[in-house]
Amino acid sequence: MSDDEDKPPAPPVRLTSNRGDTTPNLPVDMRPLPKEPDSDERKKKAGKNKTRTKGRETEKPNISYPTNFEHTVHVGFDAVTGEFTGMPEAWAQLLMQSNISKLEQKKNPQAVLDVLNWFDNSSKELH
């Protein structure tokens, strides 16, 4: 161990002895103990809405939840029949025009839905 950081801490100073000697040989440090650190809960409450930017604390913006959200499509897959349920008409037409066989659709229904969703979103961005 060459660095001071690698050395173990010094043993505590014993102020009493087992020899029956009542006067300690070492001076007693009468300074007060340091302040107890804040608890984790207190730190979380204090810094909940603040962020640090280059050493300065700034307030986080208050972002609301989405409004007027509408879930318009829910597509399922019936493994018995091998058919998709609840599929939009445009997706059904795309699937019929594709070269994806019924067997491939049955093996990978989620992959088919991912492709149709991607195609639908990319075509909307172009228009």
TAKA-V850026 format. One record per pair of residues at least 24 apart in sequence whose ideal C-beta (glycine too) atoms are under 8 Angstrom apart, sorted by the first residue. I is the first residue (numbers start at 0). J is the second residue. If there is no record, write none. Layout:
I | J
I | J
//
This chain:
74 | 112
76 | 108
76 | 109
76 | 112
78 | 105
78 | 108
81 | 105
83 | 108
83 | 111
83 | 112
86 | 115
87 | 119
89 | 119
90 | 115
90 | 119
93 | 118
93 | 119
//
